[in-house]
Amino acid sequence: MTPEEFRKLGHALVDWVADYRERLPSLPVMSPVAPGAIRARFPAEPPAEGGRLAEAIAALDDAILPGITHWNHPAFFAYFPSNTSLASVLGDLVAAGLGAQGMSWQTSPAATEVEEVVMGWIRRMIGLPPELVGVVQDTASTSTLTALLCARERASGFSQNGAGLQAGAAPLVVYASDQAHSSIEKAALLAGFGKAHLRLVGTDDAHALRLDLLERAVAEDLARGNRPCALVAATGTTSTTALDPVAGMAELAERHGMWLHVDAALAGTAMVLPECRWMWAGVERADSIVFNPHKWMGIGFDFSAYFVRDPQHLVRVMSTNPSYLRTAHDAVVNNFRDWGIPLGRRFRALKGWFHLVDEGVIAMQARIRRDLANAQWLKEQVDATTGWERLAPVPLQTLCLRHVPGGALDERALAEHNLGIARRVNDGGRAYVTPSVLKGKQMIRVSIGATGTERADVERVWAELREAAGRR
Amino acid sequence: MTPEEFRKLGHALVDWVADYRERLPSLPVMSPVAPGAIRARFPAEPPAEGGRLAEAIAALDDAILPGITHWNHPAFFAYFPSNTSLASVLGDLVAAGLGAQGMSWQTSPAATEVEEVVMGWIRRMIGLPPELVGVVQDTASTSTLTALLCARERASGFSQNGAGLQAGAAPLVVYASDQAHSSIEKAALLAGFGKAHLRLVGTDDAHALRLDLLERAVAEDLARGNRPCALVAATGTTSTTALDPVAGMAELAERHGMWLHVDAALAGTAMVLPECRWMWAGVERADSIVFNPHKWMGIGFDFSAYFVRDPQHLVRVMSTNPSYLRTAHDAVVNNFRDWGIPLGRRFRALKGWFHLVDEGVIAMQARIRRDLANAQWLKEQVDATTGWERLAPVPLQTLCLRHVPGGALDERALAEHNLGIARRVNDGGRAYVTPSVLKGKQMIRVSIGATGTERADVERVWAELREAAGRR
């Protein structure tokens, strides 16, 4: 493709994206296609002749769009907000156009240094002290795996340089709450700790980790000859946005030399509001923190912010230093290839830069406060409406609801009923919510925070839910 | 930002990217900036007020471009080709604009199904049988870590569900050649095997793994009571594009129940040419294969192709299944979140689709053949020129050279001399090559394969090298 053809098709696609965002509210939120329907529109054989991109672009509306679940839709209340601002889209366009590799400083100094700048901005925005240094990872899953690998190596005196975890030493143990995200179990298993050395500690009525049970679990492990290695604290669990007691966990971590990792994947964005920072009080004592600006903050996926207290430890765990990657500047620059698992790195800081200068901190704070207020409004409606039950506090923007109709229904029937409500709402296409299970109870999660979501949209999903509860 | 503002800025940025690609040949290939120079152009404080994106865009030429090393430049001969075709840029624009999440089938069915289609196309293009099923990962580093985790779990009977690697069983051992990429050591260490259980086996004069030494190493481990677990075969090492004996390694792997992982990160693209497939004969017996379409093939970074024989095993190692991610279709669809480490996934298949329909297989084959012919041409020049030495065969597109001037220089002086040549070429800005060390010898790697690189560009880098060798 020549640059001239690129201009023509590029202009058309910019307009296509703009049109798409304009007509978003009219599209069904959840994709209605059946399995295999999108795949069936493509040939199995690769194209022998080229030159067919214009044809592919013309097919976007028919072949692709029906298969998209619209995460930027104002009626998207499922999973978690995953906003991709239009400024961020433009940043990705430039990053792709440059095609720069950010694995080492020298392979494109701007990729490294703009990342340093943007991560510094984000650190200040969420009120973390300068001892915590940031780097971009792809996801919280990868960030948490990175944290547990660093914890493992610190606790084992760099076993990776010896027999690894295969040395038969006293087993290292990882602790998190029974509400911790699945990525914590996954990371512990991939890092080789083994499920037998992962303790999922019980939670209180607000679904936050119980410090007394954690202390007891640590004491039991010590008594058994195991070695407490890492604690994962959730600031805003995925299920209910529960807030683990970070300060108390930091205290315990320090007492036993454990690594403290704070998972604020969604809630980190709320820390742009000073009035929310009590939620993770003590966070400055963590060894590592992850939050995802690609969720509520609006920087397009993937952009996960990972902050560490000791970057040299991270580098020691992750570094490889083959001769062909060495450069004259290595002593005075950061080579971010050594700050995570992948070697190659995209210029992701560009979209962060574009998003932040376009929205600005003040407007972002107003948007987050709007979402928090919308969640409080919905909470009040639920609490005031007979037949509806709220299963968790609402410190942030997620509501955990279920409908309990008149007549004595058992848990199984209640589950069927609420799954039916969620299904009817989602199939209707005018809103998208997530059915989930909380401590054995089937619930419906309503997660507020798409950039386009206004009070009227929240009123509408509430009406949809009530209506779906009536149609049994 | 409104869609209307997006249209305006988007058109301007499409033109900026087109202009950038047009003027690429006139830019210095390697960024000439000093450490800190880019960072110094940004404020340390985040922007309080928004609305400053137009300003950021206007600053691209001055603030960012000097800090870019131009990987798509026709005189880029460093590291490895990392082409980002303009069609791929357009695919990324659409993917960002949609902002879709591909973690589960239901979270955007098109993301999953187009990935299935595109990975099917790529599998056919490189001649792999249908038993090997593909999925997109971010990098070969992550793919190789995934492979070694799967190998670990197969060999240990799913230790992750028990005591992990902390069970004190007979240690598992990983084998690769002493020319294997640094990501293999990194993956083995991160997966917990420990350096003590990684065997980097010696290589022959062509820098390929010696099967006899591998057999001996396996026998020694068995005699010691260790358990051979995984073999990594390189098809095209990073340093010299050496070709490990895949068929012989497959034979050994089968005999001892070891996992065979084939790392063809760069060379996989050459397999689009049937005449190159002898290079990885036996590959159909591998348990897993990685190659990077984001290198020579032209799909923009990050797009690493990971093929596995047994996707169910991969899913069993990687799966998490929390209630809020379960959907009604799970039995009949692929949920790619369970095929790798990260949970969230971008719609990367879009750029693959766009690139492949734009270039087509026939034109891609012609381009790869052009690059191979250019490498052979340069090889002939080197071999015919007094004072130049070639340190490795040239099966693909990478040349390993050094200049040996008259007069008896020791290795140290030769290294200084060749580092000087590389530095002078790179600082000159008209070409970019990589200094590296091969078995104690300082060399200069010339890696051919940027999409824009024609014979005249290869003639020019050869002239630059000879001229720099003369200026001492």
Interface residues (C-beta under 8 A of the other chain):
Chain A: M1 P3 E4 E5 F6 R7 L9 G10 H11 L13 V14 D15 W16 V17 A18 D19 Y20 R21 E22 M30 S31 V33 P35 G36 A37 I38 R39 F42 A44 E45 P46 P47 A48 E49 G50 G51 R52 L53 E55 A56 I57 L60 A63 I64 L65 P66 G67 I68 T69 H70 W71 N72 Y79 S82 N83 T84 S85 L86 A87 S88 V89 L90 D92 L93 V94 A95 A96 G97 L98 G99 A100 Q101 W105 Q106 T107 S108 P109 A110 A111 E113 V114 E116 V117 G120 W121 I122 R124 M125 D138 T139 A140 S141 T142 L145 L149 R152 S159 Q160 N161 G162 A163 G164 L165 Q166 A167 G168 A169 P171 L172 H181 S182 S183 E185 K186 L189 L190 A191 G192 F193 G194 K195 A196 H197 T238 S239 H294 G300 F301 D302 V317 M318 T320 N321 P322 S323 Y324 L325 A328 H329 V332 V333 I341 P342 L343 G344 R346 L350 K351 W353 F354 L356 V357 D358 E359 G360 V361 I362 A363 M364 R423 T434 P435 S436 V437 R445
Chain B: M1 P3 E4 E5 F6 R7 L9 G10 H11 L13 V14 D15 W16 V17 A18 D19 Y20 R21 E22 M30 S31 V33 P35 G36 A37 I38 R39 F42 A44 E45 P46 P47 A48 E49 G50 G51 R52 L53 E55 A56 I57 L60 A63 I64 L65 P66 G67 I68 T69 H70 W71 N72 Y79 S82 N83 T84 S85 L86 A87 S88 V89 L90 D92 L93 V94 A96 G97 L98 G99 A100 Q101 W105 Q106 T107 S108 P109 A110 A111 E113 V114 E116 V117 G120 W121 I122 R124 M125 D138 T139 A140 S141 T142 L145 L149 R152 S159 Q160 N161 G162 A163 G164 L165 Q166 A167 G168 A169 P171 L172 H181 S182 S183 E185 K186 L189 L190 A191 G192 F193 G194 K195 A196 H197 T238 S239 H294 G300 F301 D302 V317 M318 T320 N321 P322 S323 Y324 L325 A328 H329 V332 V333 I341 P342 L343 G344 R346 L350 K351 W353 F354 L356 V357 D358 E359 G360 V361 I362 A363 M364 R423 T434 P435 S436 V437 R445
